[in-house]
Amino acid sequence: MSKRARGSETTLLNLEALENAVPWEELGADVVDPLRRALDTARRERPATERAKAADAAREATFEALEDEERAEAACAAYSAASILFADATLAGGDCGGGDEAVDSEAAALRACDLAMLRGGVAEWATITEPVVRAASAGGASEGRGGAVR
């Protein structure tokens, strides 16, 4: 798979599948609104940095719900979706939290996908994360890092 240009506005994800994996009706506006903004940012093919910020805000919006037993399962799905959006944007050149070159974007994308599947379940999220995982692994391998997560 070819690597996208840094700052790419296109997504590798099937956004419809990602959206369908979230139990929207079980989530409050505190989680739904930031996640919808992140999805909209990806759909409108905004710059990678803008998409990464929106996805990171959506991840952060799930933290309180993850601690609430009644909302935790649905919040896990929302966290997973936001993490996958973050991984895709990071791989495209969005800020992954460590400055321009301080954090390896391929490793950061793989970490985000890993967290998404750990939190939401491999069976539920593996197919959705696959294009990002493949691209991140290919990018790391082509640069001699083998796609290893640090």
C-alpha positions in Angstrom: 0.0 0.0 0.0 1.4 3.4 -0.9 2.0 5.9 1.9 -0.1 9.1 1.8 1.6 12.5 1.7 2.1 14.1 5.0 -0.9 16.3 5.9 -3.1 14.3 3.6 -6.8 15.1 3.7 -8.0 11.7 2.6 -8.9 8.9 5.0 -8.0 5.2 4.7 -11.1 4.3 6.7 -14.6 3.1 5.8 -16.3 5.8 7.8 -19.7 4.2 7.3 -18.6 1.0 9.0 -16.9 2.9 11.8 -20.1 5.0 12.4 -22.3 1.8 12.3 -20.1 0.2 15.0 -21.0 2.9 17.6 -24.2 2.5 19.7 -25.1 6.2 19.3 -28.5 5.8 21.1 -26.7 4.6 24.3 -24.4 7.6 24.5 -25.0 11.1 25.9 -24.4 14.3 24.0 -21.2 14.7 26.0 -19.7 11.8 24.0 -21.8 11.9 20.8 -21.2 15.5 19.9 -17.4 15.4 19.8 -17.4 12.0 18.0 -19.8 13.3 15.4 -17.5 16.4 14.9 -14.5 14.1 14.4 -16.4 12.0 11.9 -17.6 15.1 10.1 -14.0 16.4 10.0 -12.9 13.1 8.4 -15.8 13.0 5.9 -15.1 16.6 4.8 -11.5 15.5 4.2 -10.1 18.3 6.4 -6.3 18.5 6.9 -4.7 15.7 9.0 -3.8 18.0 11.9 -7.4 19.2 12.2 -8.7 15.6 12.0 -6.2 14.5 14.7 -7.3 17.3 17.1 -11.0 16.5 16.6 -10.5 12.8 17.1 -8.3 13.4 20.2 -11.1 15.6 21.6 -13.6 12.8 20.9 -11.4 10.3 22.8 -11.1 12.6 25.8 -14.9 13.1 25.8 -15.3 9.4 26.6 -13.2 9.3 29.8 -16.0 10.2 32.2 -18.5 7.8 30.5 -15.9 5.0 30.6 -15.9 5.2 34.4 -19.8 5.0 34.6 -20.9 1.3 34.7 -24.1 2.0 32.9 -22.4 3.8 30.0 -19.0 2.0 29.9 -19.7 -0.5 27.2 -21.1 2.1 24.8 -18.3 4.5 25.7 -15.8 1.8 24.8 -17.1 1.7 21.3 -17.0 5.5 21.1 -13.4 5.5 22.4 -12.5 2.9 19.9 -14.0 4.8 17.0 -12.3 8.0 18.1 -8.9 6.2 18.5 -9.2 4.8 15.0 -10.0 8.2 13.6 -7.0 9.6 15.5 -4.7 6.8 14.2 -5.8 7.5 10.6 -5.2 11.3 11.0 -1.8 10.7 12.7 -0.6 8.4 10.0 -1.6 11.1 7.4 0.6 13.6 9.3 -1.6 15.0 12.0 0.0 16.0 15.3 0.3 12.9 17.4 1.1 14.8 20.6 4.9 14.9 20.5 5.7 17.7 18.0 6.4 17.3 14.3 9.0 14.6 14.4 9.3 13.8 18.1 6.8 10.9 17.9 6.9 8.3 15.1 3.5 8.7 13.3 3.4 5.0 12.3 4.1 3.9 15.9 1.5 6.4 17.2 -1.1 5.1 14.7 -0.4 1.5 15.7 -0.7 2.4 19.4 -4.0 4.1 18.8 -5.4 1.1 16.8 -4.1 -1.3 19.6 -5.9 0.8 22.2 -9.1 0.8 20.1 -9.1 -3.0 19.8 -8.1 -3.6 23.5 -10.9 -1.3 24.6 -13.6 -2.2 22.1 -12.7 -5.8 21.2 -10.6 -7.2 18.4 -13.5 -9.0 16.7 -15.5 -5.7 16.6 -12.8 -3.4 15.4 -10.1 -5.4 13.5 -11.8 -5.0 10.1 -12.3 -1.3 10.5 -8.7 -0.7 11.7 -7.1 -3.0 9.1 -6.3 -0.3 6.4 -4.6 1.9 9.0 -2.7 -1.0 10.5 -1.5 -2.1 7.1 -0.4 1.4 6.1 1.4 2.0 9.4 3.1 -1.3 9.2 4.2 -0.8 5.6 5.4 2.7 6.4 7.5 1.5 9.3 8.9 -1.4 7.4 9.9 0.8 4.5 11.9 3.1 6.8 13.7 0.2 8.5 11.6 0.2 11.7 9.6 -2.8 10.8 6.4 -1.1 12.1 7.4 -1.9 15.6 5.6 0.0 18.4 7.9 1.6 20.8 
